[in-house]
Amino acid sequence: MLAQLPPALQNLQLPLRLRLWDGHEFNLGPTPSVTIVVKDPQMVTQFTHPSLDALGAAFVEGKLELEGSISEVIRVCDELSTALLNEDEDSQPVRTLHDKETDAKAISYHYDLSNAFYQLWLDSDMAYSCAYFETGSESLEQAQQAKFRHLCRKLRLQPGDYLLDVGCGWGGLARYAAREFGAKVFGITLSKEQLALARERVKAEGLEDQIELQLLDYRDLPQDGRFDKVVSVGMFEHVGHANLAEYCKTLFGAVKEGGLVMNHGITAKHTDGRPVGRGAGDFIEKYVFPNGELPHLAMISAEISEAGLEIVDVESLRLHYARTLDHWSERLEDNLEAAAKLVPDQALRIWRLYLAGCAYAFARGWINLHQILAVKAHADGSHELPWTRDDIYHP
């Protein structure tokens, strides 16, 4: 029996209650909003060094249970971790091997979980990337449609344009570009589950003549400059720091002279790409995105430029992603009973922490989201972009 709290936990004044396996309770402050139920006695000592990855792993593995709203759980656990740990002073940038086989397995692990599970909390088009809130009051459905529109306008898509969609997911953007802008689209993914459903939806909308989707690695894309425009949404996080140069050169080789390339993806806080969040990045690496690596804006911008593309516009959507993730997390929490029938208990625990935790991370500035628009200029340095951005907002 534990007679009292470890000294490190005393006098913290946090809205947190610890309930032990034997029923004993300890309040770390007045009016607790979160209760951590400790089921494994060995966990008590870990609360003196409560990294977020250790707490998350304990929940995933059933060593502790959490009571309270999941967003409040994330906030209070971060306060606990902040009070007892230093920020990631010794964290190092992640560098892992990224070959085709490794990347295919990582993508399958994450995206082939269950289409029905993703449908519970994504919008109807299943856009699994940052939405775009033009006023801040939009529904998730409205904001995802606005994101598609924003991307297509930035790319200055015209009827008949040949668009390459790198990491096409469930095909929402491809269908929007074909349906609303008259583009011809070639999309690629490494997820068999995504591809099957995406093709079904293309067929259901009668867009087979405009859209072709394939299971293909980006490194196998044609390098003959056949595409008028290229878009990559939420994909380059899987590329890895070591392969960023190859990734950017591949996009350069795929697009024609005068063509545009849009890279939309999550970026790191630190210029060297090292993770933040007192272990939050380690949790995501282990349980959510194996081999995922986030480059800083400066790093990906340098590689885009070195590949021969000229960056013409950069926009941060960090707070847009925080709101998107809040929507996703709330929708999952509202459908926990249905979700439990679709995925294993451990997977559901992972996703509850991941969505709420990422919403918190974006809101706090631990990570960012940037849309980078680049052009492959003609040999004489010219291109056909408008003089201003006015056409994006007033077409």
C-alpha positions as CSV (number, residue, x, y, z in Angstrom):
1,M,0.0,0.0,0.0
2,L,1.2,3.5,-0.8
3,A,0.9,5.7,2.3
4,Q,1.6,9.0,0.6
5,L,2.6,10.5,-2.7
6,P,6.2,10.5,-3.8
7,P,7.8,13.8,-2.8
8,A,8.1,15.0,-6.4
9,L,4.3,14.9,-6.7
10,Q,3.5,16.8,-3.5
11,N,2.4,20.5,-3.7
12,L,2.0,20.5,-7.5
13,Q,-1.5,22.0,-7.4
14,L,-2.7,20.3,-10.5
15,P,-6.4,19.5,-11.2
16,L,-5.4,15.8,-11.2
17,R,-6.5,12.8,-9.1
18,L,-4.5,9.6,-8.9
19,R,-6.6,6.5,-8.0
20,L,-4.5,3.4,-7.1
21,W,-5.2,-0.2,-7.8
22,D,-6.3,-0.7,-4.2
23,G,-8.9,2.2,-4.3
24,H,-6.7,4.8,-2.5
25,E,-6.9,8.3,-4.0
26,F,-4.6,11.3,-4.0
27,N,-5.6,14.7,-5.2
28,L,-2.7,16.8,-6.6
29,G,-4.8,19.9,-6.3
30,P,-8.3,21.2,-5.7
31,T,-11.3,20.2,-7.8
32,P,-9.6,17.6,-10.1
33,S,-10.9,17.5,-13.7
34,V,-8.9,14.4,-14.6
35,T,-8.4,11.1,-12.8
36,I,-5.6,8.7,-13.7
37,V,-6.5,5.2,-12.5
38,V,-3.2,3.4,-11.8
39,K,-3.7,-0.4,-12.4
40,D,0.0,-1.4,-12.4
41,P,1.8,-0.7,-9.1
42,Q,5.1,-0.2,-10.9
43,M,3.6,2.8,-12.6
44,V,3.8,4.9,-9.4
45,T,7.5,5.5,-9.7
46,Q,7.1,6.7,-13.3
47,F,5.0,9.6,-12.1
48,T,8.1,11.2,-10.8
49,H,9.4,11.4,-14.4
50,P,6.2,11.6,-16.4
51,S,7.3,12.0,-20.0
52,L,4.3,12.1,-22.4
53,D,5.4,9.0,-24.3
54,A,5.6,7.0,-21.0
55,L,2.2,8.1,-19.9
56,G,0.8,7.5,-23.4
57,A,2.3,4.0,-23.6
58,A,1.0,3.1,-20.2
59,F,-2.5,4.0,-21.3
60,V,-2.2,2.2,-24.6
61,E,-1.0,-0.9,-22.8
62,G,-3.7,-0.8,-20.2
63,K,-1.5,0.0,-17.2
64,L,-3.6,3.0,-16.4
65,E,-7.0,4.3,-17.3
66,L,-8.1,7.9,-17.9
67,E,-11.2,9.7,-16.7
68,G,-12.3,13.1,-17.9
69,S,-12.5,14.6,-21.4
70,I,-9.6,13.5,-23.6
71,S,-8.7,17.1,-24.4
72,E,-8.5,17.9,-20.7
73,V,-6.5,14.7,-20.1
74,I,-3.9,15.9,-22.6
75,R,-3.8,19.4,-21.1
76,V,-3.4,18.2,-17.5
77,C,-0.8,15.5,-18.4
78,D,1.2,18.1,-20.2
79,E,1.1,20.4,-17.1
80,L,2.3,17.4,-15.0
81,S,5.1,16.7,-17.4
82,T,6.1,20.4,-17.6
83,A,6.2,20.7,-13.8
84,L,8.6,17.7,-13.4
85,L,10.6,17.6,-16.6
86,N,12.8,20.0,-18.6
87,E,11.9,20.7,-22.2
88,D,13.6,18.3,-24.7
89,E,17.1,19.6,-24.1
90,D,18.7,16.3,-25.2
91,S,16.4,15.4,-28.0
92,Q,18.0,14.6,-31.3
93,P,16.8,14.8,-34.8
94,V,15.4,11.5,-36.1
95,R,17.1,9.9,-39.1
96,T,15.8,6.6,-40.3
97,L,16.1,4.4,-43.4
98,H,13.4,5.0,-45.9
99,D,13.4,2.5,-48.7
100,K,10.3,1.4,-50.7
101,E,9.6,-1.7,-48.6
102,T,9.9,0.1,-45.3
103,D,7.7,3.0,-46.4
104,A,5.1,0.7,-47.8
105,K,4.9,-1.2,-44.5
106,A,4.6,2.1,-42.5
107,I,1.9,3.4,-44.8
108,S,-0.1,0.2,-44.5
109,Y,0.2,0.2,-40.7
110,H,-1.3,3.6,-40.5
111,Y,-3.8,3.8,-43.3
112,D,-5.0,0.2,-43.8
113,L,-6.4,0.1,-40.3
114,S,-10.1,0.3,-41.3
115,N,-11.8,2.5,-43.8
116,A,-15.0,2.3,-41.7
117,F,-13.0,3.5,-38.7
118,Y,-11.8,6.6,-40.5
119,Q,-15.3,7.3,-41.8
120,L,-16.5,7.6,-38.3
121,W,-14.6,10.9,-37.7
122,L,-13.5,12.3,-41.0
123,D,-15.7,14.3,-43.3
124,S,-17.8,12.7,-46.0
125,D,-14.9,13.0,-48.6
126,M,-12.5,11.5,-46.0
127,A,-10.0,14.3,-46.3
128,Y,-7.3,13.2,-43.8
129,S,-5.4,16.5,-43.8
130,C,-5.6,20.0,-42.5
131,A,-8.9,21.8,-43.4
132,Y,-9.2,25.4,-44.3
133,F,-11.4,27.7,-42.1
134,E,-12.1,30.8,-44.1
135,T,-13.9,32.5,-41.2
136,G,-13.3,30.0,-38.3
137,S,-17.0,29.1,-37.9
138,E,-17.2,26.5,-40.7
139,S,-18.2,22.9,-40.1
140,L,-15.6,20.2,-40.8
141,E,-17.4,19.4,-44.1
142,Q,-17.4,23.1,-45.2
143,A,-13.7,23.6,-44.2
144,Q,-12.5,20.5,-46.1
145,Q,-14.3,21.6,-49.2
146,A,-12.7,25.0,-48.7
147,K,-9.3,23.4,-48.4
148,F,-9.8,21.6,-51.8
149,R,-10.9,24.9,-53.4
150,H,-7.9,26.8,-51.8
151,L,-5.4,24.3,-53.2
152,C,-7.0,24.2,-56.7
153,R,-7.0,28.0,-56.8
154,K,-3.4,28.3,-55.7
155,L,-2.5,25.8,-58.4
156,R,-4.5,27.9,-60.9
157,L,-6.1,24.8,-62.2
158,Q,-7.8,25.1,-65.6
159,P,-10.0,22.7,-67.5
160,G,-7.9,20.1,-69.2
161,D,-4.9,20.5,-66.8
162,Y,-3.1,17.2,-66.0
163,L,-2.7,17.1,-62.2
164,L,-0.5,14.7,-60.3
165,D,-1.8,14.0,-56.8
166,V,1.0,12.5,-54.7
167,G,-0.5,10.6,-51.8
168,C,-4.1,10.8,-53.0
169,G,-5.6,9.2,-49.9
170,W,-9.3,8.3,-50.4
171,G,-9.4,10.5,-53.5
172,G,-11.4,13.5,-52.2
173,L,-9.1,16.2,-53.7
174,A,-8.7,14.3,-57.0
175,R,-12.5,14.1,-57.4
176,Y,-12.9,17.7,-56.5
177,A,-10.3,18.9,-59.0
178,A,-11.9,16.8,-61.7
179,R,-15.5,17.7,-60.9
180,E,-15.1,21.4,-60.0
181,F,-12.1,22.5,-62.1
182,G,-12.3,20.1,-65.1
183,A,-8.8,18.7,-64.4
184,K,-7.5,15.3,-65.5
185,V,-5.9,13.6,-62.4
186,F,-3.3,10.9,-61.8
187,G,-3.2,10.0,-58.2
188,I,-0.9,7.6,-56.3
189,T,-1.0,6.0,-52.8
190,L,0.8,3.2,-51.0
191,S,-2.4,2.1,-49.1
192,K,-4.4,-0.7,-50.7
193,E,-7.4,0.1,-48.5
194,Q,-7.4,3.7,-49.5
195,L,-7.0,2.9,-53.2
196,A,-9.9,0.4,-53.3
197,L,-12.3,2.9,-51.7
198,A,-11.0,5.8,-53.7
199,R,-11.6,3.9,-57.0
200,E,-15.1,3.0,-55.9
201,R,-15.9,6.7,-55.3
202,V,-14.4,7.7,-58.6
203,K,-16.6,5.2,-60.3
204,A,-19.7,6.2,-58.3
205,E,-19.3,9.8,-59.5
206,G,-18.7,8.8,-63.1
207,L,-15.2,10.3,-63.2
208,E,-13.3,7.3,-64.6
209,D,-12.4,9.2,-67.8
210,Q,-10.8,12.0,-65.8
211,I,-9.1,10.2,-62.9
212,E,-6.6,7.4,-62.7
213,L,-5.5,6.1,-59.3
214,Q,-2.6,3.7,-58.8
215,L,-0.7,1.9,-56.1
216,L,2.7,3.5,-56.7
217,D,5.7,4.8,-54.8
218,Y,6.6,8.4,-55.6
219,R,10.1,7.3,-56.5
220,D,8.6,5.4,-59.5
221,L,6.8,8.5,-61.0
222,P,7.5,9.3,-64.6
223,Q,10.2,12.0,-65.0
224,D,9.2,13.3,-68.4
225,G,7.5,16.5,-67.3
226,R,4.0,15.3,-68.4
227,F,2.0,17.0,-65.6
228,D,0.8,20.6,-65.7
229,K,0.4,20.8,-61.9
230,V,1.5,18.7,-58.9
231,V,-0.1,18.6,-55.5
232,S,1.2,16.7,-52.5
233,V,-1.0,16.8,-49.4
234,G,0.0,15.3,-46.1
235,M,2.4,12.9,-47.7
236,F,6.0,14.3,-47.3
237,E,5.9,13.6,-43.6
238,H,6.6,10.0,-44.6
239,V,9.5,10.8,-46.9
240,G,12.2,11.1,-44.3
241,H,14.9,13.7,-44.0
242,A,17.4,11.6,-45.9
243,N,15.1,11.3,-48.9
244,L,13.8,14.9,-49.1
245,A,16.2,15.8,-51.9
246,E,15.1,12.8,-54.0
247,Y,11.5,13.6,-53.3
248,C,11.8,17.2,-54.5
249,K,13.8,16.2,-57.6
250,T,11.1,13.7,-58.4
251,L,8.4,16.4,-58.3
252,F,10.6,18.6,-60.4
253,G,11.0,15.9,-63.0
254,A,7.3,15.1,-63.1
255,V,6.1,18.7,-63.8
256,K,6.4,20.6,-67.1
257,E,8.2,23.9,-67.5
258,G,5.9,26.7,-66.3
259,G,4.0,24.2,-64.1
260,L,3.2,24.6,-60.4
261,V,4.0,22.3,-57.5
262,M,2.1,22.5,-54.2
263,N,3.5,20.8,-51.1
264,H,1.1,20.8,-48.1
265,G,2.5,19.1,-45.0
266,I,3.4,19.2,-41.3
267,T,6.7,20.9,-40.4
268,A,8.9,20.9,-37.3
269,K,9.4,23.6,-34.8
270,H,13.2,23.3,-34.7
271,T,15.3,23.9,-37.8
272,D,17.1,20.6,-37.4
273,G,13.8,18.7,-37.2
274,R,14.3,17.4,-33.6
275,P,11.0,16.6,-31.9
276,V,9.4,18.6,-29.1
277,G,6.8,17.8,-26.5
278,R,8.7,15.8,-23.8
279,G,8.3,12.5,-25.5
280,A,5.1,13.2,-27.6
281,G,7.1,12.7,-30.8
282,D,8.4,9.4,-29.5
283,F,4.9,8.2,-28.8
284,I,3.8,9.1,-32.4
285,E,6.9,7.4,-33.9
286,K,6.2,4.2,-31.9
287,Y,2.4,3.9,-32.1
288,V,1.1,6.1,-34.9
289,F,3.5,7.0,-37.7
290,P,6.4,4.6,-37.8
291,N,9.4,6.2,-39.6
292,G,7.6,9.5,-39.8
293,E,9.9,12.6,-39.8
294,L,9.0,16.2,-39.8
295,P,11.4,18.7,-41.5
296,H,11.5,22.3,-40.6
297,L,10.1,24.8,-43.2
298,A,13.7,25.9,-43.9
299,M,14.8,22.4,-44.6
300,I,12.1,21.5,-47.1
301,S,12.3,24.9,-48.7
302,A,16.0,24.4,-49.2
303,E,15.5,21.1,-50.9
304,I,12.7,22.4,-53.1
305,S,14.9,25.2,-54.2
306,E,18.0,22.9,-54.8
307,A,15.8,20.7,-57.0
308,G,15.3,23.6,-59.3
309,L,11.8,24.8,-58.3
310,E,11.2,28.4,-57.4
311,I,9.1,29.0,-54.2
312,V,6.5,31.7,-54.9
313,D,4.2,31.5,-51.9
314,V,4.2,30.0,-48.4
315,E,1.3,29.9,-46.0
316,S,1.1,28.6,-42.4
317,L,-2.2,26.8,-41.5
318,R,-1.1,25.8,-38.0
319,L,-4.2,27.0,-36.2
320,H,-6.4,25.6,-39.0
321,Y,-4.9,22.2,-38.2
322,A,-5.5,22.6,-34.5
323,R,-9.2,23.2,-35.2
324,T,-9.3,20.3,-37.7
325,L,-8.0,17.9,-35.2
326,D,-10.4,19.2,-32.5
327,H,-13.2,18.3,-34.9
328,W,-11.7,14.9,-35.6
329,S,-11.1,14.2,-31.9
330,E,-14.6,15.3,-30.9
331,R,-16.2,13.1,-33.6
332,L,-14.2,10.1,-32.5
333,E,-15.1,10.6,-28.9
334,D,-18.8,10.8,-29.9
335,N,-18.5,7.5,-31.7
336,L,-16.3,5.4,-29.3
337,E,-18.9,2.6,-29.0
338,A,-19.0,2.2,-32.8
339,A,-15.2,2.6,-33.1
340,A,-14.6,-0.2,-30.5
341,K,-16.4,-2.6,-32.9
342,L,-14.1,-1.7,-35.8
343,V,-10.6,-1.6,-34.4
344,P,-8.8,-3.4,-31.5
345,D,-8.9,-1.7,-28.1
346,Q,-5.2,-0.8,-28.2
347,A,-5.6,0.9,-31.6
348,L,-8.6,2.9,-30.3
349,R,-6.6,4.1,-27.3
350,I,-3.7,5.2,-29.6
351,W,-6.0,7.2,-31.8
352,R,-7.8,8.9,-28.9
353,L,-4.5,10.1,-27.6
354,Y,-3.1,10.9,-31.0
355,L,-5.9,13.1,-32.3
356,A,-6.4,15.1,-29.0
357,G,-2.7,15.3,-28.5
358,C,-2.0,16.6,-32.0
359,A,-4.7,19.2,-31.6
360,Y,-3.0,20.4,-28.4
361,A,0.5,20.3,-30.1
362,F,-0.6,22.5,-33.1
363,A,-2.4,24.9,-30.8
364,R,0.7,25.3,-28.7
365,G,3.1,25.7,-31.6
366,W,5.0,22.5,-31.1
367,I,4.5,21.7,-34.8
368,N,3.3,23.6,-37.8
369,L,1.6,23.1,-41.2
370,H,2.8,24.9,-44.3
371,Q,1.5,25.1,-47.9
372,I,4.5,25.8,-50.2
373,L,3.8,26.8,-53.8
374,A,6.6,26.5,-56.3
375,V,7.0,26.9,-60.0
376,K,9.2,25.2,-62.5
377,A,10.2,28.3,-64.4
378,H,11.0,28.3,-68.2
379,A,14.6,28.2,-69.3
380,D,14.6,32.0,-69.5
381,G,13.3,32.4,-66.0
382,S,9.7,33.3,-67.0
383,H,6.5,31.8,-65.8
384,E,2.8,32.6,-66.2
385,L,1.7,33.3,-62.6
386,P,-0.4,36.3,-62.0
387,W,1.3,39.4,-60.5
388,T,-0.7,39.2,-57.3
389,R,-2.7,36.6,-55.2
390,D,-5.9,38.4,-55.9
391,D,-7.2,35.6,-58.2
392,I,-7.0,33.1,-55.4
393,Y,-9.5,34.9,-53.3
394,H,-11.5,36.7,-56.1
395,P,-11.6,34.3,-59.0
